[in-house]
Amino acid sequence: MLSEQIFRNLCKGLAAALCVFSMHSVAKDAFELVGVSTSAGEKQSYVAQEGDIKLPVTVINGLAEGPVLLLAAGTHGDEFPAMFALQKLAQELNPQELKGTVVIIHLANLDGFHAHRLALNPKDEKNLNREFPGSKTGTATEQIAELLTREFISRIDFFIDMHSGSSNQKLLDHVYSPFVGDKKLDEMTFKFAKATGMKHIIMYGDRPRDPNNSISFPNTAMTRGKPALTTEIGHLGQRDNASIDYALTVARNALYFLAMVPGKAEPNEEVIIYKTIDYVNSEFDGFFTPLVTIGDSVKKGTVVGQVTDYFGNPVQTLQSASVGTVLMINETPPVKSGESAVAIGVVK
Ligand SMILES: [Zn+2]
């Protein structure tokens, strides 16, 4: 059980639902994860292994009571800034001073990382973030999803799945704040999203609400009553210091928000909330040339890019169908019919 003082601090400004989660999952016993035990006040980095699955993790089990926060990188193996940020965070956190437990997954899709694959796992050509809650008898990716659901999501209170733009994709840093129709959970998730300090927040309610068909990693947590965000920081397969530092700042803000380390999460004062994303799709196979850049404001009818055929002839002019901000661009030339070339955030 949480001590009353810690409980009061933690619950200050937070929904009652959160307090219940925290009380349940907090015990300053050893923290068990995939058969490895980390004592209170200890930190361990290891490759968690089950069958053919290998997951590099760090568990920082604080001496004092508090919530369990999961931070994951590499759900898509070509999205690097969060991997470096979480390596730094794992090194800087002191379990003697931490309240609660931080679980870091350094690379959720290790095979995709080593195969230089854009989002997919080479063992079965599947996207891990579409295979939850997974299956123990399924394909390689389905088995990873099942292990993450069973061993990780079941043991945590809060989650941030930390992504970037893929190797072909430019994006404006943003955070998805999902909602699932549970008022307390949705409100807490939105507070958590604001506490990251990120400027661009996308409300996202499109995922199934059935825990047995949760599809994505964060939605697996949400459909089990646990606030879960997706951050998108950095892009184009880069590992620039600005994006790494920003991902680290966002992770630290989550720790401040949950009162796991001393400090204060400073919400962004210029936060912009989007109600949806409109995708502008190509109708042809060929080359895409963007004519806007991320962060640009667009109106209905603004030309956002051009599609040319394999011989250089223009075949389609892409226009925005809404008023909004350019959040993502397919920056590299190849485009196929039906693929989205530009994503427009539509302001709430
Ligand atoms: Zn991703």
Boltz pocket constraint, residues with backbone or C-beta under 6 A from the ligand:
constraints:
  - pocket:
      binder: B
      contacts: [[A, 75], [A, 76], [A, 79], [A, 163], [A, 164]]
      max_distance: 6.0
